[in-house]
Every structure is written in C-alpha cells, then in structure tokens.
Amino acid sequence: MVRRTMMSESRRNRRKTERNKRQSKNDISRRDKIIGVLAIIAIFIIAAIVAYYVSLSKAGLKLF
C-alpha cells in the first residue's frame, strides 16, 4: 500500500526538520587557542609577580 503525502503534510514535515536541526558550534581556530593559552600564562605570571612583590613588601623591604 503506497501512501501519498498531501501537500500540507509534506510542508509540515519540512518545517519539523528545520526546527529540529541544531546549529553546529564553530570550532575554535588554532590561532584563538594559542592566544587563549598565552593569555592564561600571562595572567599567571603577573599574579605570581604581584604575590612576590606583596610578600616582600610585607617583610619590610622597599622595592621601588
């Protein structure tokens, strides 16, 4: 038994598939990954320098 789809049913199915399509996330490019890693490393180094400076200043040494 062959079932013929009516025009409205075909349209309904087409809209249903469009709604169910999920947008794929954009991949992070290699350049952006490198920039992100460098930014994290820079923040860590700056935090370490600030912590070192604060500890020396609390010890009574005058640095600048």
Residue pairs with C-beta under 8 A, 6 or more apart in sequence:
5 13
28 36
53 63
56 63
57 63
